[in-house]
């Protein structure tokens, strides 16, 4: 559950629609890490591609944040601790 806070912050930045995929894949990663079957290579490749797209989109959004937006999001996160 270490990632729950990170996912909440990312949802704040990108919106629920964009983070739906990461939540689904978090559960799949847990299953894969502990219960992986040998014949899942295509599924893993698809998840990896989705992760790469998500990270690329996230990097783009974060790199375009203004100082005012950064302060705004920090305030929101601080209030929700």
Secondary structure as UniProt FT lines:
FT   TURN            2..3
FT   HELIX           4..14
FT   HELIX           16..35
FT   TURN            38..39
FT   HELIX           41..63
FT   HELIX           67..79
//
